[in-house]
Amino acid sequence: MICPTCHKEIPEGSHFCPYCGTPLDDKCPHCGHQNIPHAKFCSYCGKPLGPASTSRRPQGSFIPTSRIYQEEEKTYEPEKVSRKINWKVVIISVLVLILATTGAQYYLNHSDNIKWADGNSSTSEITETMSSVFSLKKTTDTEQYSNLSNDGSVAANDHYIFMSNTDNQLVKLDKDMNVVKTYDVKYATYLNLVGEKLYYTDKDHHICVLDTKTEKTETLQDVSAFYMTYHDNKLYYQNDGDKESLYAYDISSKASTKLLDQHIYNMSFDGDIIYLTGKSSIISYNMTTQATDTIYNEQVFGSVYKDGYLYFVTTKMGIGRVNVKTKASQIILNDIAYSMFTMSDKAIYYVGSDAKMYRLDFENKEPTAIYQFQSHRFGGMQIVNDHLFVKDNQDWKVVNTSNTKYAVIFEN
C-alpha cells in the first residue's frame, strides 16, 4: 500500500500514514479507489465522494506548516479518470471564477493607488490610504510665495495639483495623487494657477501660459524670467537678462514694464507693497508711490511674508524674522542644515543637521520631526495645505505634516 501524499510504502489496512500522518480513509464508496486527502470527487470513476471523503483527522493531531505547502507542491502519479463530464462541477467552477474576477475588478477600481508610510521611519512600510489623510485645497498666499521662492514646482486649487513628474513632464493629479492628465510641457517652473490658466516659465525661462481646459500653450514673453509671481492680473518677475531687475508683465495689455533697477530675487505681496529679497538686504517697493525702503539690512536666503513679519534664513544658517513696521528683528531658530525653507499659515518647515525635516509650529513654537530623508539628494520643498512635497533621491514624495505619514508620488 502506497501513501498518496509522501508515496512511501505502508502496511495494508493502515488508517493513517505512519510517516506523514495523512488519513487513508478517503476511498470511493462507489469503486473503492483510494483518493488523495480532501478530494470531493473520485479520480477514477468521477463520482462524488460525499461524506466518505471527509477527512477524519484525530483530535489533537498536528500537520506542520511545511507539510501543508509540500502537499500543494506534490506531483501525483496520473490516475485513470473517467471521460464522463460532471457538468455540475463545471458550472460551479465557472460561477466561482466569474465571482472572483468581478470581485478583483471591483477592488482594483475602488482601491487607492498610493498609500502612506511613516515619515520618521527609514522603512517604507505601507500604513494608510491616500484618501484617508489628504485634503485638497487651493494654496494660500503664504504657501504660494514660499513655493515660488523654491522654484514653484507645485501649484494646486480645490480639485487638482499641477507638478512635474520624474521625467520633468507637467502633469495634473487628483486628490488621490492619481495622474489624470499629462501635458506636452517639460521643465515647467514658477507655477501660478489662476482659474483655468496656469502661468509658468519653460526650460528657457520664457513666460508661458497653459489653458488647462483646452490644453493650449502660449509663450507670452521671450525673456529670461525667474521668481515669477502672479498678483492682481500681472506677473512680476526677475529679468535675468537685465541685471536681475524687477519687471511686471500685464496680462491684459501683454506688455512688460521695468519697475526697479536693483538685483531682486523672490517676492511677497501685501496690498500695494512688494517685499523683495535683494542681493544684500530685504527691501519693500510701493507700487503706488514707487518708493523703496530697506526692511532688513543683511543678506538673507529667501524671505516670505506673513502677518506683518518677513521670515528668512540667515547666512549663519538660522531662521529669523523682522517686523515690517518697526523693523525689529530676532532669530527664532539656530543651526539648520539647509538654506532652503518653506512656510504655511501654520508652520515653518526646515531641514535639521540630522537630515530630518522639521515642522516649527507658530502656536506652540516647538519643532517636530516629520520626515526622515532617505538620501542627501533632496530638494523641491513645496507646501500645499500643510502637506509637504519634497524630492528625496529624485523621488517625489508628499508628507502629511500632521501625522508624519508620507507617500511616493513619482519614483525615479
VEXDREN-2710 file (C-alpha; in Angstrom, 1 decimal):
% VEXDREN-2710
k/r/px/py/pz
1/MET/0.0/0.0/0.0
2/ILE/1.4/3.4/-1.0
3/CYS/0.6/6.7/0.8
4/PRO/-0.9/9.2/-1.7
5/THR/0.9/12.1/0.0
6/CYS/4.5/11.0/0.7
7/HIS/4.4/8.0/-1.6
8/LYS/6.1/5.7/0.9
9/GLU/5.1/2.1/1.3
10/ILE/2.9/1.5/4.3
11/PRO/1.2/-1.6/5.8
12/GLU/-2.1/-2.7/4.3
13/GLY/-5.1/-1.7/6.2
14/SER/-3.5/1.4/7.7
15/HIS/-5.9/4.2/8.5
16/PHE/-3.1/6.8/8.8
17/CYS/0.3/7.1/7.2
18/PRO/3.0/6.4/9.9
19/TYR/5.4/8.7/8.1
20/CYS/3.4/11.9/7.4
21/GLY/0.1/11.3/9.3
22/THR/-2.1/11.5/6.2
23/PRO/-5.6/9.9/6.8
24/LEU/-6.1/7.0/4.5
25/ASP/-9.9/6.5/4.7
26/ASP/-10.7/8.6/1.5
27/LYS/-11.8/5.6/-0.5
28/CYS/-14.5/6.0/-3.1
29/PRO/-17.7/4.4/-1.8
30/HIS/-18.6/3.6/-5.4
31/CYS/-15.5/1.9/-6.9
32/GLY/-13.2/1.6/-3.8
33/HIS/-10.4/3.6/-5.3
34/GLN/-8.1/5.3/-2.8
35/ASN/-8.2/9.1/-3.4
36/ILE/-5.9/11.9/-2.2
37/PRO/-6.9/13.6/1.1
38/HIS/-9.8/16.1/1.0
39/ALA/-10.9/15.0/-2.6
40/LYS/-14.5/15.7/-3.4
41/PHE/-14.7/13.6/-6.5
42/CYS/-13.2/10.2/-7.2
43/SER/-10.2/10.5/-9.5
44/TYR/-11.0/7.1/-11.1
45/CYS/-14.8/7.0/-11.6
46/GLY/-15.6/10.7/-11.3
47/LYS/-18.4/10.2/-8.9
48/PRO/-18.9/12.5/-5.8
49/LEU/-17.2/11.0/-2.7
50/GLY/-19.8/12.5/-0.3
51/PRO/-19.4/12.1/3.5
52/ALA/-17.0/9.2/3.0
53/SER/-14.4/11.7/1.7
54/THR/-14.4/13.9/4.8
55/SER/-11.0/14.0/6.3
56/ARG/-11.1/12.3/9.7
57/ARG/-8.0/13.7/11.4
58/PRO/-7.9/12.6/15.0
59/GLN/-8.3/15.2/17.7
60/GLY/-5.0/16.7/18.8
61/SER/-3.2/15.7/15.5
62/PHE/-0.9/18.3/14.0
63/ILE/0.3/18.9/10.5
64/PRO/3.5/21.1/10.2
65/THR/3.1/24.1/8.0
66/SER/5.9/22.9/5.8
67/ARG/3.9/19.7/5.2
68/ILE/0.8/21.7/4.1
69/TYR/2.8/23.5/1.4
70/GLN/4.5/20.3/0.4
71/GLU/1.1/18.8/-0.2
72/GLU/0.3/21.6/-2.6
73/GLU/3.5/21.1/-4.5
74/LYS/3.4/17.4/-4.8
75/THR/3.1/15.9/-8.3
76/TYR/1.0/12.7/-8.2
77/GLU/1.0/9.8/-10.5
78/PRO/-1.6/10.2/-13.2
79/GLU/-4.7/8.2/-12.5
80/LYS/-7.1/6.7/-14.9
81/VAL/-10.0/9.1/-14.9
82/SER/-13.4/8.7/-16.4
83/ARG/-14.1/10.6/-19.6
84/LYS/-17.6/11.4/-18.3
85/ILE/-18.0/15.2/-17.8
86/ASN/-19.5/16.2/-14.5
87/TRP/-21.5/19.3/-15.6
88/LYS/-22.4/20.3/-12.0
89/VAL/-18.7/20.7/-11.2
90/VAL/-18.1/22.7/-14.5
91/ILE/-21.0/25.1/-13.8
92/ILE/-19.9/25.7/-10.1
93/SER/-16.3/26.3/-11.2
94/VAL/-17.4/28.8/-13.9
95/LEU/-19.6/30.7/-11.4
96/VAL/-16.8/30.8/-8.8
97/LEU/-14.4/32.1/-11.5
98/ILE/-16.8/34.9/-12.5
99/LEU/-17.4/36.0/-8.9
100/ALA/-13.6/36.0/-8.2
101/THR/-12.9/38.0/-11.4
102/THR/-15.7/40.5/-10.6
103/GLY/-14.5/41.0/-7.0
104/ALA/-10.9/41.5/-8.1
105/GLN/-12.0/44.1/-10.7
106/TYR/-14.1/46.0/-8.1
107/TYR/-11.2/46.0/-5.7
108/LEU/-8.8/47.4/-8.3
109/ASN/-11.3/50.1/-9.4
110/HIS/-12.1/51.2/-5.9
111/SER/-8.8/50.9/-4.1
112/ASP/-6.3/53.7/-3.7
113/ASN/-3.2/53.6/-5.8
114/ILE/-1.0/55.4/-3.3
115/LYS/-0.6/54.5/0.3
116/TRP/1.2/56.1/3.2
117/ALA/4.2/55.1/5.2
118/ASP/5.7/56.5/8.4
119/GLY/7.7/59.7/7.7
120/ASN/10.0/59.2/10.6
121/SER/11.0/55.7/9.7
122/SER/13.8/54.6/7.4
123/THR/11.5/51.9/6.0
124/SER/8.6/52.3/3.6
125/GLU/6.0/50.1/5.3
126/ILE/2.6/51.0/4.0
127/THR/0.1/52.1/6.6
128/GLU/-2.8/54.2/5.4
129/THR/-4.5/55.1/2.1
130/MET/-4.0/58.4/0.5
131/SER/-7.7/59.5/0.6
132/SER/-7.9/58.9/4.4
133/VAL/-5.4/61.6/5.2
134/PHE/-5.1/64.0/2.2
135/SER/-7.4/67.0/1.9
136/LEU/-7.0/69.1/-1.2
137/LYS/-7.5/72.9/-1.1
138/LYS/-6.1/75.8/-3.0
139/THR/-2.7/77.0/-1.8
140/THR/-2.8/80.1/0.5
141/ASP/-0.9/83.3/-0.4
142/THR/1.8/82.4/2.2
143/GLU/2.2/78.9/0.8
144/GLN/2.3/80.3/-2.8
145/TYR/5.0/82.9/-2.0
146/SER/7.0/80.3/-0.2
147/ASN/6.7/77.8/-3.0
148/LEU/7.8/80.3/-5.6
149/SER/10.9/81.1/-3.6
150/ASN/11.8/77.4/-4.1
151/ASP/11.3/77.3/-7.9
152/GLY/7.5/77.0/-7.7
153/SER/7.3/73.4/-8.9
154/VAL/3.8/72.7/-7.4
155/ALA/0.5/74.5/-7.6
156/ALA/-3.0/73.5/-6.5
157/ASN/-6.6/74.5/-6.5
158/ASP/-9.6/72.9/-4.8
159/HIS/-9.6/70.0/-7.3
160/TYR/-6.2/69.3/-8.8
161/ILE/-2.5/69.5/-8.2
162/PHE/-0.1/70.5/-11.0
163/MET/3.5/69.5/-10.9
164/SER/6.2/67.8/-13.0
165/ASN/6.9/64.0/-12.8
166/THR/10.4/62.5/-12.7
167/ASP/10.6/62.9/-16.5
168/ASN/10.0/66.6/-15.9
169/GLN/6.7/66.4/-17.8
170/LEU/3.9/68.6/-16.5
171/VAL/1.0/66.5/-15.1
172/LYS/-2.3/67.1/-13.4
173/LEU/-3.2/64.9/-10.3
174/ASP/-6.4/64.4/-8.5
175/LYS/-6.8/64.4/-4.7
176/ASP/-5.6/60.8/-4.5
177/MET/-2.4/61.7/-6.4
178/ASN/-3.5/59.8/-9.5
179/VAL/-2.3/61.3/-12.8
180/VAL/-5.4/62.4/-14.7
181/LYS/-3.6/64.4/-17.4
182/THR/-0.1/64.7/-18.9
183/TYR/0.7/67.9/-20.8
184/ASP/3.1/68.5/-23.6
185/VAL/5.1/70.8/-21.4
186/LYS/8.6/70.0/-19.9
187/TYR/10.7/71.7/-17.3
188/ALA/8.0/74.0/-16.1
189/THR/8.8/76.1/-13.0
190/TYR/7.3/79.0/-11.1
191/LEU/3.8/77.6/-11.5
192/ASN/1.0/80.2/-10.8
193/LEU/-2.5/78.7/-11.1
194/VAL/-5.2/81.4/-11.8
195/GLY/-8.6/79.9/-12.5
196/GLU/-8.1/77.7/-15.6
197/LYS/-4.9/79.3/-16.6
198/LEU/-1.5/78.0/-15.4
199/TYR/1.3/80.5/-15.8
200/TYR/4.8/79.1/-15.8
201/THR/8.3/79.5/-17.1
202/ASP/9.6/76.9/-19.6
203/LYS/13.1/75.3/-19.9
204/ASP/14.4/78.6/-21.4
205/HIS/12.6/80.6/-18.6
206/HIS/10.3/82.2/-21.1
207/ILE/7.0/83.3/-19.6
208/CYS/4.2/80.9/-20.8
209/VAL/0.6/80.1/-20.1
210/LEU/-1.3/76.8/-20.3
211/ASP/-5.1/76.8/-20.7
212/THR/-5.8/73.7/-18.5
213/LYS/-9.2/73.3/-20.2
214/THR/-8.2/73.5/-23.9
215/GLU/-4.6/72.3/-23.3
216/LYS/-3.3/75.1/-25.5
217/THR/0.0/76.7/-24.5
218/GLU/1.4/80.2/-25.4
219/THR/4.6/82.0/-24.9
220/LEU/3.9/85.4/-23.5
221/GLN/7.3/86.9/-23.1
222/ASP/10.6/85.8/-24.7
223/VAL/12.7/86.8/-21.7
224/SER/14.8/85.0/-19.0
225/ALA/12.3/85.2/-16.1
226/PHE/12.9/83.9/-12.5
227/TYR/10.8/84.1/-9.3
228/MET/7.7/84.8/-11.4
229/THR/4.7/85.6/-9.1
230/TYR/1.1/86.4/-10.0
231/HIS/-0.6/89.4/-8.4
232/ASP/-3.7/91.4/-9.5
233/ASN/-3.6/90.4/-13.2
234/LYS/0.1/90.9/-13.5
235/LEU/3.1/88.6/-13.5
236/TYR/6.1/90.1/-11.5
237/TYR/9.5/88.6/-12.2
238/GLN/13.2/89.0/-12.0
239/ASN/14.6/89.7/-15.5
240/ASP/17.9/87.8/-15.6
241/GLY/18.8/89.5/-18.9
242/ASP/18.6/92.9/-17.3
243/LYS/20.8/92.7/-14.2
244/GLU/18.1/90.8/-12.3
245/SER/15.9/93.8/-12.2
246/LEU/12.2/93.7/-11.2
247/TYR/9.7/93.7/-14.1
248/ALA/5.9/93.3/-14.4
249/TYR/4.0/91.7/-17.2
250/ASP/0.4/93.0/-17.7
251/ILE/-1.7/90.1/-18.7
252/SER/-4.4/92.3/-20.3
253/SER/-2.1/94.6/-22.3
254/LYS/0.6/91.9/-22.9
255/ALA/3.3/94.4/-22.1
256/SER/6.2/94.3/-19.7
257/THR/7.4/97.3/-17.6
258/LYS/10.6/97.7/-15.6
259/LEU/9.8/98.6/-12.0
260/LEU/13.0/98.6/-10.1
261/ASP/16.7/98.7/-11.2
262/GLN/18.0/96.6/-8.4
263/HIS/19.1/93.0/-8.0
264/ILE/16.0/91.2/-6.7
265/TYR/15.0/87.6/-6.1
266/ASN/11.8/86.1/-4.6
267/MET/8.9/88.3/-3.5
268/SER/5.8/88.5/-1.4
269/PHE/2.8/90.9/-1.6
270/ASP/0.8/92.8/1.0
271/GLY/-1.7/95.2/-0.6
272/ASP/0.3/97.8/-2.7
273/ILE/3.6/96.7/-1.1
274/ILE/6.0/94.1/-2.6
275/TYR/8.6/92.7/-0.2
276/LEU/11.7/91.7/-2.2
277/THR/14.7/89.6/-1.2
278/GLY/17.6/91.7/-2.5
279/LYS/21.3/91.0/-3.0
280/SER/22.3/92.1/0.5
281/SER/19.0/93.1/2.2
282/ILE/15.3/92.8/2.2
283/ILE/13.5/95.8/0.7
284/SER/10.0/97.0/0.1
285/TYR/8.6/98.6/-3.1
286/ASN/5.4/100.6/-3.0
287/MET/3.6/100.0/-6.3
288/THR/1.6/103.2/-6.0
289/THR/4.3/105.7/-5.0
290/GLN/7.2/103.6/-6.4
291/ALA/9.1/104.3/-3.2
292/THR/11.6/101.8/-1.8
293/ASP/12.6/101.1/1.8
294/THR/15.1/98.8/3.5
295/ILE/13.4/96.4/5.9
296/TYR/16.4/94.2/6.9
297/ASN/19.9/95.3/6.1
298/GLU/21.7/92.0/5.9
299/GLN/22.0/89.3/3.3
300/VAL/19.4/86.5/3.6
301/PHE/18.4/83.4/1.7
302/GLY/14.8/84.0/0.7
303/SER/12.1/85.7/2.6
304/VAL/8.3/85.1/3.0
305/TYR/5.7/87.5/4.3
306/LYS/3.1/86.5/6.9
307/ASP/1.0/88.7/9.3
308/GLY/3.3/91.7/9.5
309/TYR/6.6/89.7/9.6
310/LEU/9.1/88.6/7.0
311/TYR/10.7/85.2/7.7
312/PHE/14.1/84.4/6.3
313/VAL/17.2/82.2/6.5
314/THR/20.4/84.0/7.7
315/THR/23.9/83.5/6.3
316/LYS/24.7/81.8/9.7
317/MET/22.1/79.1/8.9
318/GLY/19.4/80.3/11.3
319/ILE/15.8/81.3/10.7
320/GLY/14.9/84.8/11.6
321/ARG/12.0/87.3/11.2
322/VAL/11.6/91.0/11.0
323/ASN/8.7/93.2/11.8
324/VAL/7.9/95.2/8.6
325/LYS/6.6/98.2/10.5
326/THR/9.1/98.5/13.4
327/LYS/12.0/96.7/11.6
328/ALA/12.8/94.9/14.9
329/SER/14.3/91.5/14.1
330/GLN/15.0/88.3/16.0
331/ILE/16.5/84.9/15.4
332/ILE/13.9/82.2/16.2
333/LEU/15.9/79.1/15.3
334/ASN/19.6/78.3/15.0
335/ASP/21.7/75.6/13.4
336/ILE/19.6/74.5/10.4
337/ALA/21.3/72.4/7.7
338/TYR/19.9/73.8/4.5
339/SER/19.4/77.3/3.3
340/MET/16.0/76.5/1.8
341/PHE/12.8/76.5/3.9
342/THR/9.1/76.6/3.3
343/MET/6.1/78.1/5.1
344/SER/2.4/77.7/5.5
345/ASP/-0.1/79.7/7.6
346/LYS/0.6/77.4/10.5
347/ALA/4.2/76.5/10.5
348/ILE/7.8/76.8/9.1
349/TYR/9.4/73.7/7.6
350/TYR/13.2/73.2/7.5
351/VAL/15.9/70.5/7.4
352/GLY/17.9/69.8/10.5
353/SER/21.5/68.6/10.7
354/ASP/20.3/65.1/11.2
355/ALA/18.8/65.1/7.7
356/LYS/15.2/65.2/9.1
357/MET/12.5/67.6/8.0
358/TYR/11.1/69.6/10.9
359/ARG/7.9/71.5/11.5
360/LEU/8.1/74.6/13.7
361/ASP/4.5/75.4/14.7
362/PHE/3.7/79.1/15.1
363/GLU/1.5/78.5/18.1
364/ASN/3.4/76.1/20.3
365/LYS/6.8/77.1/18.9
366/GLU/8.1/73.6/19.3
367/PRO/9.9/71.8/16.4
368/THR/8.7/68.4/15.5
369/ALA/10.4/65.9/13.2
370/ILE/8.0/64.9/10.4
371/TYR/10.1/63.2/7.8
372/GLN/13.5/61.3/7.6
373/PHE/15.2/61.8/4.3
374/GLN/16.5/58.6/2.7
375/SER/19.4/60.3/1.0
376/HIS/21.4/63.5/0.9
377/ARG/20.0/64.4/-2.5
378/PHE/16.8/66.3/-1.7
379/GLY/15.1/69.4/-2.8
380/GLY/11.7/70.7/-4.0
381/MET/10.2/71.7/-0.7
382/GLN/6.7/72.8/-1.7
383/ILE/3.8/73.1/0.6
384/VAL/0.0/72.6/-0.1
385/ASN/-2.4/72.8/2.9
386/ASP/0.4/71.7/5.2
387/HIS/1.2/68.7/3.0
388/LEU/4.8/68.9/2.1
389/PHE/6.0/67.9/-1.3
390/VAL/9.7/67.0/-1.4
391/LYS/12.2/65.4/-3.8
392/ASP/14.2/62.7/-2.0
393/ASN/16.9/61.0/-4.1
394/GLN/14.9/62.3/-7.2
395/ASP/11.7/60.6/-6.0
396/TRP/8.7/62.9/-5.5
397/LYS/7.0/62.3/-2.1
398/VAL/4.2/64.0/-0.2
399/VAL/4.3/64.2/3.6
400/ASN/1.3/64.7/5.8
401/THR/2.9/67.1/8.4
402/SER/0.2/66.5/11.0
403/ASN/0.7/62.7/11.3
404/THR/4.1/62.2/9.6
405/LYS/2.8/59.8/7.0
406/TYR/4.2/60.0/3.6
407/ALA/3.7/58.5/0.1
408/VAL/5.8/58.2/-3.0
409/ILE/4.1/60.0/-5.9
410/PHE/6.7/59.5/-8.6
411/GLU/9.7/57.2/-8.4
412/ASN/12.8/57.9/-10.4
END
